[in-house]
């Protein structure tokens, strides 16, 4: 079993890196190997950790505190979880007038400036904005610009372009900054800089992107930037 696990984790690392991308959910597949490694480590060291000699040391409060400090520091440095708790505690203790629920400023703006029947397109990534705003997306192909080449990419890309053209969303949020090496910006100036920059991975990988950019340029206008994301609004017939 131990030999198998020693090969399992490196294998998972290799498999999760084949695409060349580093999306966090790609690393979920590491969890079984890490869980088994943790169990083996616990089994190996538990006889020493729970030995009577070690437990006698822990009975001293001073020794326990000294041992707890580096553990807490390691957790803080690797996860930043205490910072999140600190922010939450400060809000609950000193800023209760803001409410106890976090409101996403981007979602708030979109919700306040659209109707319930309107659709919103999160260009590239972060389709959870549709959930936060309670506004549907105009297409099921939410991660369209990041699709890899496959036998299905052409059909999905064409379907995306067709749906956007036939039922344009009320607003488009340019989420390129969430993954600037994989998602091209709607802004032509930023997009040109991305393409010129060495190492851009996504250019022309997914078909019909230029058609989408041309459509966005002629049918939408940038109205505001919220939380670093540019928001484009559909140009009405009167404005055209």
LINHU-V668696 format. One record per pair of residues at least 6 apart in sequence whose ideal C-beta (glycine too) atoms are under 7 Angstrom apart, sorted by the first residue. I is the first residue (numbers start at 1). J is the second residue. Records with the same first field share a line. If there is no record, write none. Layout:
I->J + J
This chain:
2->40
5->33 + 36 + 37 + 40
8->33
9->30 + 33 + 37
12->29 + 30 + 33
15->29
16->26 + 27 + 29 + 30
19->148
20->201
21->182
48->54
57->63
58->64
75->81
76->82
91->98
92->100
104->132
105->226 + 227
106->129 + 226 + 227 + 229
107->129 + 132 + 133
109->226
110->120 + 129 + 133 + 135 + 171
111->133 + 134
114->120 + 135 + 170 + 171
118->135 + 170
119->135 + 136 + 137 + 138 + 169 + 170
120->129 + 130 + 133 + 135 + 137 + 169 + 170 + 171 + 173
121->137 + 138 + 169 + 172
122->129 + 130 + 173 + 175
123->172 + 173 + 174 + 175 + 176 + 186
124->145 + 146 + 175 + 176 + 178 + 179 + 183
125->143 + 175 + 178 + 179 + 183
126->175 + 178
127->137 + 142
129->173
130->136 + 137
138->163 + 164 + 167 + 169
139->160 + 163 + 164
141->156 + 159 + 160
144->156 + 157 + 160 + 206
145->183 + 184 + 202 + 206 + 209
146->182 + 183 + 202
147->153 + 156 + 157 + 206
149->205
153->206 + 207
154->207
157->206 + 207 + 208
158->208
161->208 + 211 + 212
164->212 + 215
165->215
168->219 + 234
170->234
171->231 + 232 + 233
172->186 + 216 + 220 + 232
173->229 + 231
174->185 + 186 + 187 + 229 + 230 + 232
175->183 + 229
176->183 + 184 + 185
177->228 + 229
180->194
181->199 + 200 + 201
182->201 + 202
183->202
184->191 + 194 + 202 + 203 + 209
185->191 + 194
186->213 + 216 + 232
187->230
194->200
195->203
216->232
219->234 + 235
220->232 + 233 + 234 + 235
221->232 + 233 + 235
222->230 + 232
223->231 + 233
224->231
